[in-house]
Amino acid sequence: MNEEKLFHIAITREQGAEYAILPGDPGRVEKIAQFIDNAKPLAQNREFKSYSGTICGKRIIIMSTGIGGASAAIALEELAMAGLKAAIRIGTCGGMQTEVVPGDLIIPTGAVRMEGTSKEYAPIELPAVADFDVLTALVTAAKQNGYPFHTGVVQSKDSFYGQHNPSSMPVGYELENKWNAWKQCGVLASEMETAALFTVAQVRKIKMGCVLHALWNQERKKQGINDNSNFDTEMAIKTAVDALKILINSEGTNG
């Protein structure tokens, strides 16, 4: 057996799984683990904290990816080396369209590649899109649970403060112009990892989807709508877990 640990995520290839749930925040791993069977700690190195467990009898891994596309891509690459076939990102985002209320779910069909990681995988003309089967499973799970959700395109960026304080940046004029363009194009929300994950997944032949929890919406605030921020990610977690159940059962039926 090859017991050598993969360089960043610190698991061996034998500890891998065909399915994974990928939060950004290491602190969210234990919370997600409560919703799967036989959960136990697997490894922790840098921003990559992992648990193993089962869903519908199939081994899965929950692993944090840290902040941004570069570390998320590393997690996906090394999980692929350990046999990954399908994954769902659970993340948070800020709404950009007025109809996105804090606490709503967003299930991205695609992502604006405004980050840098994906450009080192594929030409910019390649769209960053979700796998259809995973996307469908996520939508089905959200509907079955009666959760408020939106489907559409999100924006993936590299600078959190470039969004929240663009005027302080020497390129603030460009950031603000593009933000307005994305809004006019109907982009639903802004976050930091989805475009990289969708692109890497396409290159590595992994079925990838994503469910995001809207923390807040600065555009609603600009219009004088005083929403409270919402930090409870349980709906996103349940949606991802239920979607994996749908995928696993479907593959069992087809196989």
Disulfide bonds with the S-S distance in Angstrom:
none
